[in-house]
């Protein structure tokens, strides 16, 4: 069954578990709401933080919620996700993200970025750099980041740096060569998996956003979905969508554990083929 057919079968206004969702409609369980509160507080205190978590647990959702919360007149958020660049290209990308003209040399690019940060400070706009996939940063780039945080002989905090990545990012920062960067990290946040109740609430919330108040997922299907996904939002989205497609193909208005199990079995066969 194609995408349009499965949507019309259930009466969805759009794909319930797609990525196209506004910041204001993002769902967060209480545990992740606490993370958002902490990150917003860190930005207000002009602190640098680590955000660690396994793949698919909702790190990006947390960052989008932070973006929605912070006033654009008081904060300038810059998001960078290409962490595999070398030092010069990394700063050139940062220049482009800030609307600056990237220069030819690493020193010139660094000067442009640092000058821009200081100008924002004069305007009372606090810049927050969010570096996603930071566990992939080249060592020379990671070595250099702490220099970006030094202003006026390290007496003023004009920039907050949010390093987001897998748990091994902390392992890298504990190495002796990166101790200067680690010493500038004020807080560490860990994004954990959903609970089963979180998963059930997440399903209801996303379905409500596409115009469905009833619950197409049986409790046994929710339990199986949660167990198999390990509480990872990305896997919940993928498996829930596949289960809805399978139910629509069978002309069933609800997803039970048997329907979901067929999806899981099919995935297992694909992996072993």
Buried (B, 14 or more C-beta within 10 A) or exposed (E): BEEEEBBEBBEBEEBBBEEEBEEEEBBBBEBBEEBBEBBBEBBEEBBBBBBBBBEBBBBBBBBBBBBEBBEEEEBBBBBBBEBEBEBBBBBBBBBEBBEBEBBEEBEBBBEBBBEBBBEBBEEEBBBBBBBBBBBBBBEEBBBBBBEBBBBEEEEEBBBBBBBBBBEEBBEBBEEEEBEEBBEBBBBEBBBBBBEBEBBBBBBBBBBBBBEBEEBBBBEBBBBBBBEBBEBBBBBBBBBBBBBBBBBBBEEBEEBBBBBBBBBBEEBEEEEEE
